[in-house]
Each structure stands twice: as structure tokens, then as C-alpha cells.
């Protein structure tokens, strides 16, 4: 009696295509430059969108009469090249107006020395000066007093005073004028007039309107 061994079923090994890490990183490395470029593009776009737009240049505005600086309770001194005092200005308040380049001084007192060191003192409730301080307009209880002394030619000059509500003074050469009533005092002589035009270089005063003179005996 013969026996036959049971047959063993044939085993087949099927290999599934599974996940391969090396292959994954190979695929990533192919697209990595593209991803980086995309990120850089997004970052550039975000930075550009976040950056504020540059301001357009603003057209220069014309200067106004509004004061651009002021001084209060001040004193300003000016000296010549050798150190001698030439001008000294006191004031309660000063304002600079950029449109006219003028300075207004309230309760002003100005002391000035000429080359012969003759002192002239000017006072007024308000003084307006131009930018280079060569023209002064005195308003309100205006007064200009020049001390007696000798001029450049050695001639004796008497004390001279100008008083009025309005005086306009120009320096170098000296020129005092007014279109309002004034009082001129020269030494012991007194003259009143409606209009004054005095020139220091020629020492001639032209007075017009209602002129009255009180001359002291010589």
C-alpha cells in the first residue's frame, strides 16, 4: 500500500511597491529651487506692499508775515573789528517777519556810536528795522538824541534831538525824515514842523508845513 504525501501549495511572494524615503527626497530636491524662488517672490511682494510710498516733494510755500522767531527781554551788542562797541539794542520783545525780512522791537532803546565815537540814543514804543539794520522806523513817542562832539573834520557839533510820533532813520549816510509833526532841538534852539528832512552828511534840515522856531540868542 502506497501513500502519497499531501501536496504543499505553491507560495508566491508578491512585492508591493512601498514608500521609499530616498526616492521622496529625490523628488523634493528637484522642486526645491522652484519652491525657494516662489517663497522669495512672495516675500518680495509682501515687503513691497508693506513699504509706505515715498512722499511727493512739497512745493515751497511763500513766506508769510507770521513771525518765525522772537526774543523777549533781550539785549544785543555789536562790536567793530577792533572790539569797540558800535551798537547796543534793548527791547521787551522782538519779532522777525520772513516775508519782509524785518524785525519789530517793542519798547526799544538803541545806542549807536559813529566813527568819531559820538553817541546817538533812539527810543520808541515800536522800532522796525530792515534785514541789514540800515533803516529804522520809530513809532510812538519816538526820540533820537545825538550827543555834542566833534565830527570827522574836527568841527564842534551841538547836541541834536528829534522828537515825534514817527521818525524814519537811515544810516551811512545819516538821514532822518518824518511826514508827521516833529520837534527839532539843536543846542538851545527849538523848531517844530509838520514835515522833516534832515541829512547828516550836509547838516541841512529841511522843515515844511507849519514851522515855528524858538532861537536862543547867540
C-alpha positions in Angstrom: 0.0 0.0 0.0 1.5 3.2 -1.1 0.9 6.5 0.5 1.2 9.9 -1.2 2.4 13.0 0.7 0.0 15.8 0.7 0.9 18.5 -1.8 2.2 21.8 -0.4 0.5 24.8 -2.0 2.9 26.9 -4.0 3.8 30.1 -2.3 4.3 33.2 -4.4 5.9 36.2 -2.9 4.4 39.4 -4.3 6.4 42.5 -3.7 4.4 45.6 -3.3 5.8 48.9 -4.3 6.0 50.5 -0.9 7.3 54.0 0.4 10.9 54.8 -0.3 12.4 57.8 1.7 15.3 58.2 -0.7 13.0 58.5 -3.6 10.9 61.1 -1.8 13.8 63.3 -1.0 15.0 63.0 -4.6 11.6 64.2 -5.8 11.7 67.1 -3.3 15.2 68.1 -4.3 14.0 68.5 -7.9 11.3 71.0 -7.0 13.2 72.7 -4.1 14.7 75.6 -6.2 11.2 76.3 -7.6 9.8 76.4 -4.1 12.6 78.7 -2.9 12.0 81.1 -5.8 8.3 81.2 -5.1 8.9 82.0 -1.4 11.3 84.7 -2.4 8.8 86.2 -4.8 6.1 86.1 -2.1 8.5 87.8 0.4 9.4 90.5 -2.1 5.8 91.2 -2.8 4.9 91.4 0.9 7.9 93.7 1.5 6.9 96.0 -1.4 3.3 96.1 -0.2 4.3 96.9 3.4 6.7 99.7 2.4 5.0 103.1 2.5 5.0 105.1 -0.7 7.6 107.9 -0.7 6.1 111.3 -0.1 5.9 113.6 -3.0 8.0 116.8 -2.7 6.1 119.6 -1.2 6.1 122.8 -3.1 7.9 125.6 -1.1 5.3 127.9 0.4 5.8 131.6 0.0 7.0 133.2 3.3 4.2 134.7 5.4 4.1 137.6 7.8 3.8 135.2 10.7 6.9 135.6 12.9 9.3 132.8 12.5 11.2 133.6 15.7 11.1 136.1 18.6 13.1 137.3 21.6 11.9 138.6 24.9 13.7 140.9 27.4 16.8 140.8 25.3 20.0 142.9 24.7 22.1 142.6 21.6 25.6 144.2 21.2 27.6 144.7 18.1 31.3 145.4 18.1 33.7 146.6 15.4 36.8 144.6 14.3 39.0 146.1 17.0 36.4 145.3 19.7 34.8 148.7 20.2 31.1 148.8 20.9 29.2 150.2 17.9 25.5 149.3 18.6 23.5 148.1 21.5 19.8 147.2 21.3 17.4 146.7 24.2 13.8 145.5 23.9 10.9 144.0 25.7 10.1 141.7 22.7 11.4 141.4 19.1 9.7 139.5 16.2 11.1 138.6 12.8 8.8 138.6 9.8 10.1 136.4 7.0 8.1 137.9 4.1 9.5 141.4 4.6 12.7 140.3 6.4 12.0 142.9 9.0 12.4 142.9 12.8 9.9 144.6 15.1 11.0 145.6 18.6 8.6 146.7 21.4 9.8 149.3 23.9 13.1 149.6 22.1 16.2 151.5 23.1 19.1 151.7 20.6 22.5 153.1 21.4 24.9 153.7 18.5 28.4 155.1 18.1 29.6 156.8 14.9 33.3 156.6 13.9 34.0 159.7 15.9 32.5 157.9 19.0 29.6 160.3 19.2 26.7 158.5 20.9 23.2 158.6 19.5 20.3 157.1 21.5 17.0 156.2 19.9 13.9 155.2 21.8 10.3 154.4 20.7 7.3 152.2 21.6 8.0 150.2 18.5 11.0 150.1 16.2 11.0 148.3 12.8 14.3 147.5 11.2 15.2 146.0 7.8 17.3 142.9 7.4 20.7 144.5 7.3 19.9 147.1 10.1 20.4 150.1 7.9 16.9 151.6 8.2 14.9 152.1 11.4 11.3 153.2 11.7 10.4 154.6 15.1 6.7 154.8 16.1 5.1 156.0 19.3 7.0 158.6 21.5 9.9 158.4 19.1 13.1 160.2 20.1 16.6 160.4 18.7 19.3 162.2 20.7 22.8 162.7 19.5 25.4 164.0 21.9 27.5 167.0 21.3 31.0 166.5 20.0 33.4 167.0 17.1 32.9 165.5 13.7 35.5 164.0 11.3 36.7 167.5 10.3 37.2 168.5 13.9 34.2 170.9 13.9 32.2 171.2 17.1 28.6 169.8 16.7 26.0 170.8 19.2 23.6 168.3 20.8 20.7 167.5 18.5 17.4 165.9 19.3 14.4 164.7 17.2 11.0 164.0 18.8 7.7 162.9 17.3 5.3 160.1 16.8 7.0 158.9 13.7 10.7 159.0 12.6 12.5 157.2 9.8 16.3 156.9 10.2 18.7 155.7 7.5 22.4 155.1 8.4 25.5 155.7 6.4 24.9 158.5 5.5 22.7 159.7 8.3 19.2 160.7 7.2 16.2 161.5 9.5 12.8 162.1 8.0 9.2 162.3 9.0 5.9 163.2 7.4 4.3 163.9 10.8 4.7 166.8 13.3 8.2 166.8 14.8 10.2 168.8 17.3 13.9 169.5 16.4 16.2 170.7 19.1 19.7 171.9 18.1 21.7 173.2 21.1 19.3 175.7 22.7 17.2 176.2 19.5 13.8 174.5 19.1 11.9 174.2 15.9 8.5 172.4 15.3 7.3 171.5 11.8 4.8 169.2 10.0 7.5 167.6 7.8 11.2 167.0 8.5 14.1 166.0 6.2 17.5 166.1 7.8 20.7 164.9 6.2 23.6 164.4 8.5 26.3 164.5 5.8 25.4 168.0 4.8 24.0 169.0 8.2 21.0 170.5 6.5 17.4 170.2 7.8 14.5 171.0 5.6 11.3 171.7 7.5 7.9 172.4 5.9 4.3 172.8 6.8 3.5 174.8 10.0 7.0 175.7 11.1 7.7 177.5 14.4 11.1 178.3 15.7 12.4 179.5 19.1 16.0 180.6 18.7 18.2 181.3 21.7 20.3 184.5 21.5 23.9 184.0 20.5 
